[in-house]
Every structure is written in C-alpha cells, then in structure tokens.
C-alpha cells in the first residue's frame, strides 16, 4: 500500500508511552541503540530490532500525565502508570532531553516537507454524489482552526470535484 498519499497533520492528541510488565524492563536512549546496532553484524541486528519491538507497546492500563509546560505553552504527555519508579524517572528524564523533537503546535511543523507527507482525496470522477444532512457547528471554531492552519501554510487551494463529504468538527474536551 502506498502511504505517500497521506498527510500527517499535528492535531491535539495524547501520546501514551509504556512498556509491558516484565522482569527485565529498560528504557533505551536512541543514540545508544544506533551505536549498538552499527557495531553488530546484520543477522544479530535484525534480531535485536525484533526484541526492541516486543518490549515497547502501547499502554493498556492506567496512565499518568507528565507536565513539561513552559510559561507560554502547555505541554503534557501521558506515560503508563505501571512503570516502576526508576523506569518512570528514566523515561521522564529521556523525554525532557528530547522535548525539542515533539511538535507541540502547527508552528513547530514548519519544516515538514510536502513531498514526504501529503494528503489527497482520491475521488472517482464518475462517482455519484450522495446528499448528506447538513451538520451545524460553531462558526467561530472553524474560523480559528482555519486561521491557525493558514498562518503556518498548511492550507492550499486545490481543485476537486464539486462534491465532497461534509466536514465533521469535533471540539476538544476543553471546548477550545
């Protein structure tokens, strides 16, 4: 499947990080992992990648919020609450050292190359349009979102057939 047709935009979402419960659970720094895999031969490095994939998984249980906020921007991440105290501290320290990597807002994603990720609506030109019920939503919310995306250059004029599905606006839990 060709994934080049999709564009990944920053939206308000929760990043949940956790490791499954095991007797040997470690948090690895990516630089250490790259150095280790460069020194190994090809056959052992493939098996090491498989081991890492097996150790890291989405959390199933409870999560706790870790606040990395600055004075001007709220920054929250969720991590699994089933981590031990040492693992929790190590993970928080690792996340703090890589805070500049996360995209916290649209402005943080200015360098995103459209040749890497881009979304297109693949519509069949001969498809028959289906009339949908009009959905009402606050005009203010849509204008704010459009202004945010226009200010950072995420929106561009495109030509599609006249028919597209209605936009579905889902407000955040904080009603912003």
C-alpha positions in Angstrom: 0.0 0.0 0.0 1.4 3.4 -1.0 1.4 5.6 2.1 2.7 8.7 0.2 -0.9 9.9 -0.4 -1.4 10.6 3.3 -0.5 13.8 5.1 0.1 13.7 8.8 -1.0 16.9 10.5 -0.5 17.8 14.1 -3.7 17.5 16.0 -4.5 17.6 19.6 -3.7 14.1 20.7 -2.3 12.1 23.6 1.0 10.3 23.3 0.9 7.3 25.6 4.3 5.6 26.3 4.7 2.4 28.3 6.5 -0.9 28.5 4.9 -4.2 29.3 5.4 -5.6 32.7 8.5 -7.8 32.7 11.3 -8.7 35.0 13.8 -7.0 32.6 12.5 -3.7 31.5 14.8 -0.9 30.4 14.5 2.5 28.7 16.9 2.9 25.9 18.4 6.1 24.5 18.1 6.1 20.7 21.8 7.1 20.4 22.8 4.0 22.4 20.6 1.8 20.2 22.0 3.1 17.0 25.6 2.7 18.2 24.9 -0.8 19.3 23.3 -1.8 16.0 26.1 -0.3 13.9 28.6 -2.4 15.7 26.6 -5.7 15.4 26.5 -7.8 12.2 23.4 -7.8 10.1 21.9 -11.0 11.4 22.1 -10.1 15.1 20.9 -6.5 14.5 17.7 -7.8 12.9 17.1 -10.0 16.0 17.8 -7.0 18.3 15.3 -4.8 16.4 12.7 -7.6 16.9 13.5 -7.7 20.7 13.0 -3.9 21.0 9.7 -4.1 19.1 8.5 -6.8 21.5 9.4 -4.8 24.6 7.7 -1.5 23.7 4.0 -1.5 23.2 1.0 0.9 23.8 -0.2 1.1 27.3 -3.3 -0.9 28.2 -3.7 0.1 31.8 -3.9 3.5 33.6 -1.7 6.4 32.5 -0.4 9.4 34.4 0.1 12.9 33.0 3.6 14.4 33.0 3.7 18.1 32.6 6.5 19.7 30.5 4.8 23.1 30.2 6.6 26.3 29.7 5.3 29.8 30.6 3.8 30.3 27.2 2.9 26.8 26.0 1.2 23.9 27.7 3.0 20.6 27.1 1.6 17.3 28.5 2.4 13.7 27.8 0.9 10.6 29.2 3.0 7.7 30.3 2.0 4.3 31.7 1.5 4.3 35.5 2.5 0.6 35.7 6.2 1.6 35.3 8.5 1.3 38.3 9.8 4.4 40.0 13.2 4.1 38.4 11.7 3.4 34.9 9.4 6.3 35.4 12.2 8.7 36.3 14.4 7.4 33.5 11.6 7.9 30.9 10.8 11.4 32.1 14.5 12.3 32.0 14.7 10.9 28.5 11.6 12.8 27.3 12.9 16.0 28.8 16.2 15.7 26.9 14.2 15.2 23.6 11.5 17.8 24.1 12.6 19.8 21.1 11.8 16.8 18.9 8.0 16.9 19.6 5.7 19.1 17.5 3.5 20.8 20.1 1.7 23.1 17.6 1.4 23.8 13.9 4.2 26.4 14.1 6.6 23.6 15.3 6.0 21.8 12.0 7.1 24.5 9.5 9.9 22.3 8.1 7.5 19.5 7.1 8.3 18.6 3.5 5.1 18.0 1.5 6.9 15.6 -0.7 7.3 13.3 2.3 3.7 13.5 3.7 0.8 14.8 1.8 -2.9 14.1 1.9 -5.0 13.8 -1.3 -8.7 13.0 -1.6 -8.8 10.2 -4.0 -12.3 10.5 -5.6 -13.6 8.7 -8.6 -14.6 11.2 -11.2 -17.6 9.2 -12.2 -18.8 8.6 -8.6 -22.4 9.7 -7.9 -22.7 12.3 -5.1 -24.8 11.5 -2.1 -26.6 14.2 -0.3 -25.8 14.4 3.4 -27.6 16.1 6.2 -26.0 19.5 7.0 -24.1 19.5 10.3 -24.2 22.6 12.3 -21.2 23.7 14.3 -19.8 26.9 15.7 -18.6 29.3 13.0 -16.0 30.7 15.5 -14.3 27.3 16.0 -13.9 26.7 12.3 -12.6 30.2 11.7 -10.0 29.8 14.5 -8.8 26.5 13.1 -8.6 27.8 9.5 -6.6 30.9 10.7 -4.2 28.7 12.6 -3.6 26.5 9.5 -3.4 29.4 7.1 -0.8 31.2 9.4 1.6 28.3 9.1 0.9 27.5 5.4 -0.8 24.1 5.9 -3.8 25.1 3.7 -3.5 25.4 -0.1 -6.0 25.9 -2.9 -6.8 22.7 -4.7 -9.3 21.7 -7.3 -11.6 18.8 -6.6 -14.9 17.8 -8.0 -17.8 19.9 -6.5 -18.9 17.0 -4.3 -17.1 16.1 -1.1 -18.3 14.8 2.2 -19.3 17.3 4.9 -16.7 18.5 7.3 -17.1 17.0 10.8 -15.9 19.3 13.5 -15.2 17.6 16.8 -14.4 20.0 19.7 -11.7 19.2 22.2 -12.8 18.2 25.7 -11.6 21.6 26.9 -14.0 23.2 24.5 -11.3 25.2 22.7 
